[in-house]
Amino acid sequence: MYLFQVANPDVNLTLLLPEIIVGIGGVVVMMVDAFMRRGQRAVTGVLSIVALLGAAAASIWLWLKWPAVRTAFNGMIVLDELRLSFTLIFVVVSILTILIATIWIENEELPAGEFHSLLLFATCGMMLMASAGDLVIVFLGLEILSIATYVLEGFRRTDMRSNESSLKYFILGSFASAFLLYGIALVYGATATGADQPGTTNIAMIAARADQSLYPPLLLAGLAMMLVGFAFKIATAPFHVWTPDVYEGAPSPVTAFMAAGPKAAGFASFMRVFLFGFPIATTAASTAGLAHQSWVGALAIMAALTMSVGNVVAIAQSNVKRMLAYSSIAHAGYALVGFVAAGAAADPELRSAALTAVAFYLLTYAIMNMGAFAIVTLIAGRGDRHDRVEDYHGIGFKSPVLAFSLSIFLLSLLGMPLTAGFMGKIVVFSAALRQGYTWLVVIGVLNTAVSAYYYLRLIIVMFFRERTTPWVAPRIPATAVVVLVLTIAAVFYLGLFPGRVLNAFSAKPTIAVSTR
């Protein structure tokens, strides 16, 4: 079978069309930036948005062309609703990042083409992570994303905080990648079933061979190490310690991108590997059953811990970016609640519904987060000098557009009714309740109440605290206006009419991975 796959690689580049478009777009942007005059390089932003819209169109075309699950390259690339829904999330996040970064690049006098090409390469990596049906592709996509993100973190080269952020993320991210890669190697070795059957990195084949493993402890060790690697990438407790420092030191547009895009990509590959590589087993005492019980139980504990740590520590923060970093950690915990529900679901339809809930939640979080960081970027100014809570005192009536817009995003992050954040929590908590995780939902609701303190505190200081220092309202460029209009409209649309998006995300049959 192995030799047959080598001789017949099942090449189908059509299934990679969105990734190809974004990758070529990144190369074109680099070339344009190299040969255009300095004053004309702003065109790279337009080219980047065109490439991302082309990728979105290609994803929708694939969605409509093949209503059934398809694979290519012997199951290494998968086309299903998990991939396509997350691909659209990545496109939304990247386009909003480009729009948010426009005024920042101009104020900081940074090379726009380099920023946009790195962003496109990072987006290509995220798309590969969501489309992976094989652990090798997961790691390939992760490294493409990570390397581009390391550079973006330190993009403000003359700023020591930005350089420190990049170095911290690079060192800790390398350790996490090593854990993930070592886990993949252990799983590959553990899935060998004989001298004529070498190990496999195909996700579905791992599930098929789990009970035939000659080395069950090796399989469980590999599972644990991959869990650590993925947990770092999505910033769940206790693997979250890098997040506040990295988010604070990074440029605000890059922080916005990291908190939404790479986090969603981490969830996409995390869910595919664990839900379909180590699925629920009919016999709990088997190796597959033990592996499944182990990771579902571990994630349930991590979800509770992540929600609690993120919200409680956020209360003590005086820096807005650090506060939003801990908020990001807490929201990863809420998304994990839906992940746990998907892992515990024996019914494929309930599992698919829970996966759709997680994708919807991450979409709502991405929109709220990008809108909030658009305002943080404008208020922080050149060098992110005004990013402390006291810098927001009294701006409610000096810059009402920014203050009221930020209030909407904060209330949605809190989970107020009629907003996207409320519906996002409803769908993930409902999925958990259907699987009997009442205690986890109770912890989530209590943490939502805790989060009201730091979200409402920022609203209060904007409208009810006097400023003690002079402040000039920042200019709101046209690109920022577009971001605010789109994100505010999406917050209320997803809060009032979530059904259409939920139905679109679950339009395909149950997610599957080829066993070819």
VMD Tcl script that draws the C-alpha trace (Angstrom):
set ca {
  {0.00 0.00 0.00}
  {2.83 2.39 0.88}
  {4.58 1.83 -2.47}
  {1.27 2.26 -4.28}
  {0.82 5.67 -2.68}
  {4.32 6.76 -3.67}
  {3.68 5.75 -7.28}
  {0.17 7.22 -7.31}
  {0.26 10.42 -5.23}
  {-3.33 11.45 -6.09}
  {-2.31 14.95 -7.21}
  {-5.19 17.44 -7.25}
  {-3.96 21.03 -7.14}
  {-7.53 22.31 -7.39}
  {-8.07 21.44 -3.73}
  {-5.10 23.68 -2.89}
  {-6.37 26.61 -4.94}
  {-6.96 29.04 -2.01}
  {-3.48 28.35 -0.61}
  {-1.89 28.68 -4.05}
  {-3.59 32.04 -4.64}
  {-2.43 33.44 -1.29}
  {1.10 32.07 -1.70}
  {1.48 33.53 -5.20}
  {0.00 36.77 -3.89}
  {2.74 36.94 -1.25}
  {5.46 36.49 -3.88}
  {3.88 39.10 -6.19}
  {3.67 41.60 -3.33}
  {7.37 41.05 -2.58}
  {8.30 41.68 -6.21}
  {6.11 44.78 -6.47}
  {7.63 46.15 -3.29}
  {11.13 45.56 -4.65}
  {10.61 47.29 -7.99}
  {8.08 50.04 -7.24}
  {9.06 53.50 -6.10}
  {8.72 54.18 -2.40}
  {5.70 56.46 -2.79}
  {3.87 53.87 -4.89}
  {4.32 50.89 -2.57}
  {0.95 51.39 -0.89}
  {-0.45 49.38 -3.78}
  {0.80 46.25 -2.01}
  {-2.09 46.53 0.44}
  {-4.58 46.52 -2.42}
  {-2.86 43.56 -4.06}
  {-2.92 41.66 -0.76}
  {-6.64 42.24 -0.29}
  {-7.27 41.14 -3.90}
  {-5.32 37.91 -3.26}
  {-7.28 37.23 -0.07}
  {-10.60 37.89 -1.77}
  {-9.51 35.55 -4.55}
  {-8.76 32.87 -1.95}
  {-12.19 33.41 -0.40}
  {-13.85 33.11 -3.80}
  {-11.89 29.92 -4.51}
  {-12.95 28.47 -1.14}
  {-16.61 29.22 -1.82}
  {-16.28 27.74 -5.32}
  {-14.79 24.56 -3.86}
  {-17.56 24.51 -1.28}
  {-20.20 24.62 -4.04}
  {-18.38 22.39 -6.56}
  {-17.87 19.40 -4.27}
  {-20.69 18.90 -1.76}
  {-19.04 15.72 -0.47}
  {-15.78 15.41 1.43}
  {-12.79 15.11 -0.90}
  {-9.09 14.50 -0.41}
  {-5.88 14.86 -2.40}
  {-2.27 13.73 -2.14}
  {-3.28 10.43 -0.52}
  {-5.32 12.06 2.20}
  {-2.77 14.72 3.12}
  {-5.12 17.52 2.00}
  {-8.80 17.47 2.97}
  {-11.77 19.47 1.71}
  {-14.60 19.61 4.24}
  {-16.61 22.13 6.25}
  {-13.97 22.40 8.96}
  {-11.37 23.55 6.46}
  {-13.64 25.87 4.51}
  {-15.25 27.60 7.48}
  {-11.86 28.29 9.06}
  {-10.41 29.43 5.74}
  {-13.06 32.14 5.57}
  {-12.22 33.16 9.15}
  {-8.55 33.51 8.17}
  {-9.45 35.65 5.16}
  {-11.62 37.96 7.29}
  {-8.89 38.34 9.92}
  {-6.15 39.05 7.36}
  {-8.17 41.64 5.43}
  {-9.08 43.46 8.64}
  {-5.43 43.36 9.73}
  {-4.35 45.00 6.46}
  {-6.91 47.76 6.90}
  {-6.01 48.33 10.56}
  {-2.28 48.40 9.79}
  {-2.53 51.00 7.02}
  {-2.34 54.08 9.26}
  {0.13 52.34 11.59}
  {2.56 51.59 8.74}
  {2.28 55.19 7.58}
  {2.87 56.66 11.05}
  {5.77 54.34 11.85}
  {7.30 54.78 8.37}
  {7.69 51.02 7.93}
  {7.95 49.04 4.65}
  {4.39 48.17 3.67}
  {5.31 45.50 1.13}
  {7.29 43.44 3.62}
  {4.46 43.58 6.13}
  {1.83 42.54 3.59}
  {3.90 39.71 2.11}
  {4.63 38.30 5.58}
  {0.94 38.51 6.42}
  {0.02 36.61 3.25}
  {2.57 33.88 3.97}
  {1.23 33.59 7.53}
  {-2.28 33.29 6.12}
  {-1.13 30.56 3.73}
  {0.28 28.66 6.71}
  {-3.00 28.98 8.58}
  {-4.91 27.66 5.59}
  {-2.61 24.64 5.34}
  {-3.16 23.88 9.02}
  {-6.92 23.82 8.49}
  {-6.69 21.68 5.35}
  {-4.26 19.10 6.74}
  {-5.24 15.46 6.78}
  {-1.73 14.45 7.78}
  {0.50 15.43 10.69}
  {3.28 16.41 8.29}
  {1.06 19.04 6.66}
  {-0.03 20.25 10.10}
  {3.60 20.86 11.04}
  {4.44 22.40 7.66}
  {1.57 24.88 7.93}
  {2.45 25.65 11.54}
  {6.06 26.48 10.69}
  {5.10 28.69 7.73}
  {2.76 30.57 10.05}
  {5.21 30.72 12.94}
  {8.23 32.00 11.00}
  {6.20 34.79 9.40}
  {4.69 35.69 12.77}
  {8.08 35.81 14.51}
  {9.19 38.44 11.99}
  {5.94 40.41 12.27}
  {6.35 40.53 16.05}
  {9.68 42.33 15.67}
  {8.66 44.34 12.63}
  {9.22 47.63 14.47}
  {12.96 47.06 14.45}
  {14.00 50.15 16.42}
  {11.64 49.38 19.32}
  {13.18 47.29 22.10}
  {9.76 46.06 23.28}
  {8.95 44.75 19.82}
  {12.33 43.02 19.55}
  {11.91 41.47 22.99}
  {8.42 40.26 22.07}
  {9.72 38.65 18.89}
  {12.62 36.94 20.66}
  {10.41 35.59 23.46}
  {7.88 34.24 21.01}
  {10.61 32.70 18.86}
  {12.30 30.89 21.77}
  {9.12 29.64 23.43}
  {7.48 28.89 20.09}
  {10.47 26.78 19.10}
  {10.13 24.73 22.27}
  {6.42 24.21 21.57}
  {7.15 23.18 17.97}
  {9.73 20.72 19.28}
  {7.15 19.17 21.61}
  {4.71 18.86 18.74}
  {7.26 17.37 16.36}
  {8.54 14.90 18.94}
  {4.94 13.87 19.63}
  {4.39 13.32 15.91}
  {7.52 11.15 15.77}
  {6.35 9.06 18.72}
  {2.90 8.58 17.21}
  {4.48 7.57 13.91}
  {6.56 4.92 15.66}
  {3.68 3.72 17.79}
  {1.37 3.17 14.81}
  {3.67 0.59 13.23}
  {1.82 -2.74 13.34}
  {4.52 -5.02 11.98}
  {7.70 -5.26 9.91}
  {5.74 -4.80 6.68}
  {3.50 -2.02 8.11}
  {5.55 1.08 9.02}
  {4.06 3.85 11.10}
  {1.78 6.51 9.66}
  {1.20 10.23 10.02}
  {-2.18 10.13 8.23}
  {-4.77 11.23 10.77}
  {-7.44 8.68 9.84}
  {-4.89 5.86 9.64}
  {-3.74 6.72 13.15}
  {-7.31 6.23 14.36}
  {-7.57 2.91 12.48}
  {-4.32 1.57 13.93}
  {-4.56 2.81 17.52}
  {-5.83 -0.50 18.88}
  {-3.25 -2.44 16.85}
  {-0.30 -0.46 18.18}
  {2.67 -2.54 19.29}
  {3.67 0.22 21.72}
  {0.59 1.69 23.48}
  {2.64 3.72 26.04}
  {4.54 5.31 23.16}
  {1.25 6.29 21.53}
  {-0.02 7.90 24.74}
  {3.28 9.74 25.23}
  {3.08 11.11 21.68}
  {-0.52 12.16 22.28}
  {0.50 14.04 25.44}
  {3.37 15.84 23.71}
  {1.20 16.92 20.78}
  {-1.38 18.20 23.25}
  {1.30 20.37 24.89}
  {2.40 21.73 21.50}
  {-1.11 22.65 20.41}
  {-2.03 24.05 23.84}
  {0.89 26.46 23.60}
  {-0.19 27.65 20.16}
  {-3.75 28.46 21.29}
  {-2.54 29.90 24.63}
  {-4.39 27.73 27.12}
  {-3.42 27.51 30.78}
  {-0.92 26.44 32.00}
  {0.84 26.99 28.64}
  {-0.22 30.64 28.35}
  {2.62 32.45 30.11}
  {4.14 33.79 26.87}
  {0.96 35.55 25.78}
  {0.83 38.77 27.87}
  {4.46 39.79 27.27}
  {4.34 38.94 23.57}
  {1.02 40.71 22.99}
  {2.12 43.80 24.92}
  {5.43 44.19 23.12}
  {4.18 43.46 19.61}
  {2.81 46.25 17.40}
  {-0.95 46.58 18.00}
  {-2.03 45.42 14.48}
  {0.18 42.34 14.83}
  {-1.28 41.64 18.28}
  {-4.77 41.86 16.78}
  {-3.79 39.37 14.08}
  {-2.13 36.96 16.51}
  {-5.04 36.94 18.94}
  {-7.51 36.00 16.19}
  {-5.82 34.28 13.23}
  {-3.12 31.93 14.58}
  {-5.38 31.05 17.50}
  {-8.14 29.94 15.11}
  {-5.59 28.02 13.01}
  {-4.34 26.26 16.12}
  {-7.88 25.23 17.00}
  {-8.55 23.98 13.46}
  {-5.58 21.61 13.39}
  {-5.93 20.74 17.11}
  {-9.53 19.61 16.58}
  {-8.82 17.70 13.39}
  {-5.88 15.77 14.87}
  {-7.53 14.86 18.17}
  {-11.14 14.38 17.08}
  {-10.31 12.25 14.05}
  {-6.94 10.81 14.99}
  {-7.99 9.77 18.49}
  {-11.81 9.55 18.26}
  {-14.29 8.12 20.72}
  {-13.88 4.33 20.92}
  {-16.47 1.60 21.34}
  {-14.33 -0.13 23.98}
  {-13.21 2.18 26.77}
  {-10.54 -0.26 28.01}
  {-8.78 -0.39 24.62}
  {-5.75 1.71 23.69}
  {-7.93 3.96 21.54}
  {-10.46 4.31 24.35}
  {-7.79 5.18 26.89}
  {-6.26 7.75 24.54}
  {-9.65 9.36 23.93}
  {-10.59 9.50 27.59}
  {-7.19 10.96 28.45}
  {-7.29 13.90 26.07}
  {-10.97 14.74 26.63}
  {-10.46 14.74 30.40}
  {-7.29 16.82 30.12}
  {-8.98 19.38 27.86}
  {-11.97 19.70 30.21}
  {-9.63 20.58 33.07}
  {-7.62 22.92 30.85}
  {-10.81 24.67 29.70}
  {-11.87 25.39 33.28}
  {-8.36 26.51 34.24}
  {-7.95 28.68 31.14}
  {-11.25 30.51 31.63}
  {-10.49 31.14 35.29}
  {-6.85 32.21 34.95}
  {-7.55 34.48 31.97}
  {-10.42 36.34 33.58}
  {-9.06 36.59 37.12}
  {-5.60 37.83 36.12}
  {-7.07 40.29 33.60}
  {-8.66 42.17 36.51}
  {-5.23 43.25 37.80}
  {-3.93 44.60 34.47}
  {-3.31 48.30 33.97}
  {-2.16 47.94 30.37}
  {-4.99 47.58 27.84}
  {-3.04 45.25 25.55}
  {-2.14 42.97 28.46}
  {-5.77 43.03 29.56}
  {-6.88 41.98 26.10}
  {-4.16 39.31 26.10}
  {-5.64 37.71 29.21}
  {-9.08 38.17 27.67}
  {-7.79 36.21 24.68}
  {-6.67 33.43 27.02}
  {-10.13 33.34 28.61}
  {-11.83 33.16 25.22}
  {-9.62 30.23 24.26}
  {-11.07 28.53 27.35}
  {-14.63 29.20 26.17}
  {-13.80 27.72 22.76}
  {-12.28 24.69 24.49}
  {-15.69 24.03 26.08}
  {-17.10 23.40 22.60}
  {-14.03 21.32 21.69}
  {-14.60 19.10 24.74}
  {-18.25 18.69 23.74}
  {-17.20 17.61 20.24}
  {-14.75 15.11 21.71}
  {-17.36 13.58 23.99}
  {-20.06 13.30 21.29}
  {-20.68 9.74 20.11}
  {-23.26 10.89 17.55}
  {-21.54 12.26 14.40}
  {-24.25 14.91 14.00}
  {-23.74 16.21 17.55}
  {-19.99 16.18 17.00}
  {-20.38 18.16 13.79}
  {-22.72 20.61 15.56}
  {-20.15 21.13 18.33}
  {-17.40 21.74 15.76}
  {-19.63 24.27 14.02}
  {-20.19 25.96 17.38}
  {-16.44 26.30 17.93}
  {-15.90 27.71 14.43}
  {-18.75 30.19 14.96}
  {-17.36 31.21 18.34}
  {-13.90 31.83 16.89}
  {-15.43 33.90 14.08}
  {-17.32 36.07 16.57}
  {-14.23 36.46 18.73}
  {-12.10 37.39 15.71}
  {-14.53 40.14 14.71}
  {-14.84 41.57 18.23}
  {-11.10 41.40 18.76}
  {-10.19 43.03 15.46}
  {-12.63 45.88 16.08}
  {-11.29 46.49 19.58}
  {-7.67 46.46 18.43}
  {-8.43 48.85 15.58}
  {-9.37 51.41 18.23}
  {-6.44 50.48 20.50}
  {-4.09 51.06 17.54}
  {-5.52 54.53 16.89}
  {-5.42 55.59 20.54}
  {-1.96 54.12 21.21}
  {-0.39 56.28 18.50}
  {3.17 56.09 17.25}
  {5.23 53.53 19.14}
  {2.17 52.31 21.09}
  {2.90 54.97 23.73}
  {-0.69 55.34 24.98}
  {-1.75 51.81 25.84}
  {-2.45 52.08 29.56}
  {-5.88 52.29 31.17}
  {-5.24 55.86 32.37}
  {-4.72 56.88 28.73}
  {-8.42 56.13 28.18}
  {-9.66 58.43 30.96}
  {-12.24 60.91 29.76}
  {-12.04 60.17 26.05}
  {-15.73 59.29 25.85}
  {-16.78 62.84 24.98}
  {-13.55 63.92 23.31}
  {-13.69 61.13 20.74}
  {-17.21 59.68 20.99}
  {-16.92 57.55 17.83}
  {-13.95 55.63 19.17}
  {-15.32 55.39 22.72}
  {-18.77 54.17 21.75}
  {-17.34 51.73 19.20}
  {-14.92 50.29 21.77}
  {-17.77 50.00 24.25}
  {-19.75 47.89 21.77}
  {-16.81 45.53 21.27}
  {-16.14 45.24 25.00}
  {-19.81 44.48 25.73}
  {-19.77 41.84 23.00}
  {-16.60 40.30 24.43}
  {-18.41 40.21 27.77}
  {-21.33 38.38 26.13}
  {-24.17 40.91 26.35}
  {-27.43 39.83 24.65}
  {-28.03 40.95 21.05}
  {-24.28 40.82 20.33}
  {-22.13 38.24 18.59}
  {-20.33 37.37 21.82}
  {-23.58 36.35 23.47}
  {-24.57 33.99 20.66}
  {-21.05 32.56 20.50}
  {-21.20 31.55 24.15}
  {-24.73 30.24 23.77}
  {-23.77 27.80 21.03}
  {-20.63 26.42 22.72}
  {-22.31 26.15 26.12}
  {-25.34 24.44 24.55}
  {-23.08 21.88 22.89}
  {-21.42 21.17 26.26}
  {-24.76 20.82 28.04}
  {-25.90 18.25 25.49}
  {-22.87 16.12 26.43}
  {-23.46 16.44 30.16}
  {-20.71 18.95 30.97}
  {-22.93 21.04 33.22}
  {-20.08 21.77 35.65}
  {-17.96 23.19 32.84}
  {-20.78 25.43 31.67}
  {-21.33 26.68 35.23}
  {-17.63 27.60 35.44}
  {-17.94 29.38 32.09}
  {-20.96 31.40 33.23}
  {-19.25 32.37 36.50}
  {-16.17 33.46 34.59}
  {-18.32 35.56 32.30}
  {-19.57 37.37 35.40}
  {-15.98 37.89 36.56}
  {-15.00 39.33 33.18}
  {-17.63 42.05 33.56}
  {-15.30 43.84 35.97}
  {-12.45 44.56 33.59}
  {-14.58 45.09 30.48}
  {-16.92 47.53 32.21}
  {-14.01 49.23 34.00}
  {-12.60 50.43 30.68}
  {-16.02 51.73 29.63}
  {-16.39 53.55 32.95}
  {-13.02 55.27 32.75}
  {-13.76 56.43 29.20}
  {-16.98 58.17 30.16}
  {-16.83 58.88 33.90}
  {-13.20 59.69 34.73}
  {-11.52 63.06 34.28}
  {-8.32 63.33 32.31}
  {-5.30 64.73 34.12}
  {-3.14 65.05 30.99}
  {-3.81 66.78 27.67}
  {-5.05 64.58 24.85}
  {-5.75 65.15 21.19}
  {-8.30 62.90 19.53}
  {-6.59 60.82 16.83}
  {-7.49 61.16 13.20}
  {-9.70 58.31 12.03}
  {-8.56 57.29 8.53}
  {-10.91 55.88 5.93}
  {-9.54 52.35 6.36}
  {-10.27 52.46 10.10}
  {-13.79 53.68 9.38}
  {-14.31 50.70 7.08}
  {-13.06 48.32 9.79}
  {-15.32 49.84 12.45}
  {-18.39 49.81 10.21}
  {-17.84 46.21 9.11}
  {-17.05 44.87 12.57}
  {-19.87 46.68 14.37}
  {-22.34 45.53 11.70}
  {-21.03 41.96 12.06}
  {-21.29 42.09 15.87}
  {-25.00 42.86 15.67}
  {-25.71 40.68 12.65}
  {-24.16 37.60 14.24}
  {-25.87 38.43 17.51}
  {-29.34 38.82 15.96}
  {-29.18 36.46 12.96}
  {-26.61 33.73 13.67}
  {-28.58 30.98 11.92}
  {-27.39 31.69 8.41}
  {-23.70 31.53 9.33}
  {-24.19 28.44 11.50}
  {-26.03 26.70 8.67}
  {-23.33 27.67 6.18}
  {-20.58 26.34 8.43}
  {-22.36 22.99 8.74}
  {-23.57 22.77 5.14}
  {-21.36 19.82 4.24}
  {-21.65 16.25 5.49}
  {-19.91 15.10 8.64}
  {-16.21 15.86 8.59}
  {-14.04 12.98 7.51}
  {-10.44 12.26 6.63}
  {-9.49 9.83 3.91}
  {-7.85 6.56 4.89}
  {-6.23 6.04 1.51}
}
mol new
graphics top color blue
foreach p $ca { graphics top sphere $p radius 0.5 }
foreach p [lrange $ca 0 end-1] q [lrange $ca 1 end] { graphics top cylinder $p $q radius 0.2 }
display resetview
